């Protein structure tokens, strides 16, 4: 039996309920949230689970305190990023888990370098379902301003520093010299969006690069890309690459983190 404890009113709660999963909606606020700790403690005492599996750093903090207040279940932590553990508190949290499940060998190596015993770390790759492309992708491209028949370099990633979209833009400036009709479609949003849009204009790519923002129709959009590109300099695994390959899209990516494993 599996129960999902998640942020009340969040997207995960909405999707999990739609999938028919058992849900306990809690209030998560910050790294150590008293409401989340007490909620998880009550849940652990009521359900008496054998395992509590925490899926992000905030959940690890809350779960660790809740399990110590209501001993019994084993605590597992998931780790999906290849950032180093920052500070003594972060290292203590993950060392206190019975096991840490890394989404790639690259992540496991970072955890081991940060002091976690190899015997406590397990690699379980994330996966994505093989599915058929959904119709309407070409119409979406046209609505975004991509000319009919233009080659499209696609990217799906949050607009954050470690995704290194600046290098991607510079690469696209080179591509444009020999293939002026090509377009770069960047799907995702983040705090760097305005700076990246300004950089694209500075490179003369205002008509070449399309910032599509966060979208929920990737199963329509990704299959239309001529090539999929990921330019990260830190990357736990690169699940967007798995989605691209599920649709048979050729990929170009940096050899960072877990990307070579993907």
N, C-alpha and C positions, 0 to 999 in steps of 0.2 A: 504494500500500500504506500502510495506517495502523496504527500500533501505539499503544496507550494505556498510558502510564506513570502509575501511580496509587498511592495509599496502600495498602500491604499490609494486607489484612484489612478494608478499608473497604467502604462500601456501593457505591461506584462500581465497585470490582473485582468485587463479586458480580453487579451488574447487567450490567456489560460482558461478563463471562464467559457469563452466561446468554444474552446477545444474540449470542454467537459471535464476539466481537471478539478480536483478538490483544492480549494483556495482558502487561505487564511490571510486576510488583508491587515497589514500592520502599518504603523507610522515609522518610517526610517528617516532620521534627520542627522546627517553628519556621521563622523567615524564612530563615535560612541554615543548612541542615542538611548537614553533611559527608557523611552516608550518602546523602542524595538527590543531592548534587553528584557524588559518585564513581559512584553507580549510573547517573545520566544520562550521565556521561562514558563509562563502559564501553558503555552502550547506543548512544551516538552513534558510537563507534569501530566497533562491530560492525555496526550497520545502515547507517551513513553516510547519514542522512536529508538530504533537501534542505531541509526546513523543520522547526523545532521550534516548536510552538505551545503557549505557556504560558497556562493558563486562570485562574490566580489569583495574587495578589502573591507568595505563598511559592514558587510554581512559577516565577515570573519570576526570583526571586533565584537559585534552584538552577540553572535552565536557563542563565542568563546566565553563571554561573561555569563550568558544564560546557561550554558552547559555546566559551568563551575557552580552556579547557584542551584542547579537541578541535575546533579550528576547522574550518569548512566549511559547516555548515547555517546558513540564515537564521533569525533568531529573531523570532517574532511573539508579541505579548502580547494576550490578551483582557482587556477591561475592562468589567465589568457594573454597576458602582456609580458614582454621581455625587459621591462624596466627593472633595475635593481631595487631591492627592498631599502627604503629610505629610513634610516634611524634605528635605534635600538628597539623602540616599541614595535615597529613593523616586523623586525626580525623575530622578536619574541612571540608575536602573534602567530606567525607561520610555523615556528619551531614547536609551538604548543599544540598544533594539530597532529592527530595520529597519522594522517597522510595528506600530502598536497598533490593534487592532480594537475599536471602541466599539459597544456594543449599542444606542445611540441617539445622535441629534444632540446632546442635552443633555449626555451624557457626553463627547462629542467636544469640546464647547465648554469644559467644565471642564479637560480635558487641554490644550487649546490655551492657556487662561488660565494654566495652570501651566507653560507654556514649551515644550510639544511643538510642533514645526513642523507646520503644517497638512498639508504634503505627506506626513507620516509617519502620519497618522491616517486610518482608514477607518471608515465607519459600515456595519455589517452587522446588521440587526435580527434579534433572536431570534424564533423562531416556535414554534408548537405545532401538533400534528397535529389536524385535524378528525376527531372520532370520535363515535360514538354514546354517549349516556349509558348507564351500566351500571345494571342494576336493583338495587333494595334501598335506595335513598336515603331513602325515607320511613320505613322501618323503623329506619334509623340515627338519623334525627331523633328518632323516638319513644324510642329507647333512650337518647338524650342528654337526654330530658326535655322535648322540644318538643311541646306539645299538638297533636293532629290539627287541621289546617286553619289553624294560626296562621301569619301572615306572618313570613317569616324574612329578616333582614338577615344576609348571610354575609360573612365576612372570612377570608382565608388569608394569614398573614404571621407572620414570626418576632416574638416579643414583645421588641422592642428599641426604643430611644428614637426612632430616625428613622421608625419605622412609626406613631408618634403615636397609639397606642390610647387615650390619655387623652382626646384630643379626640373620638374615636369614641364613647367611653362617655358623654361629656357630650352629644353629639348624640343618642344613644339615649335619654337621660333626657328630652329634648325630644319625641322621637317617641312615647315611652310615654304622655305626657299625652293625646294625641289618639288613640292606637292602643294601648291597654293590653295587648291580646292579642299584640302583636308580640314576637318574640324576636331576640336578636343571638347568632349562633354564631361564635365566634372560633376558628379552626383554626390551631394553631401553638404553639410553646413558646419559652421563653427566660428570661433572668435577671429580667425584670420581671414575671413571672407573679404572684407573691404580692402585689406592690404593686398591680397592676392589679385583682386579685380584691378586695383591700381597698378600692380606689377604687370598684369597682362596688357593693360593699355600702354604702359611704358615700353613694352616690347613690340608694340604695333600689332597686338593680337586681339584687339577689341572685337573684330568680326570673326575671329577664328576660334576663340575660347568661349564656351557657354557654361556658365555656372547655373546648374539646374536645381540646386538646393536639395533638401531632403525629400525623398520620394518613396511612395509605397508601391510602385508599379515596376520593380526591377525585373520581374520575370517577363515583362514585355520589352523593357528597354535594353537590358544586357544582350539579348540575342541579336540585336541590330548593330552592335559594335563591330567594326572591322577587326579591331585588335583591342585587347584590354591591357591597361598599363597601371602598375602600382610602383610608386617611386619612394616608398618609405625607407628611412634609415634606421628605424626601430619597428619591428613587427613580430608579434607573437607567433602567428601562423599565416594570416592572410586569408580569412574565410571568403572574402570577395573573389579571390582567385579561384577558390573551389566552385563558387557559383558560376564564374565565367567558363571554367572547364566543363561544368555540368551541361552547359549549352554549346560546347564545342568551339568556344572562342579561343583563338591563339592569344597567348599572353606574353608580355614583356615586363620584367620586374627586376628590382634590385636584389642582390644576394644578401639580404639583411635578415637577421633573426631566423624565424621558422619558414621564411619564403622558399628557400631551396628544398625544404622537406615537402612543402605543398606541391 
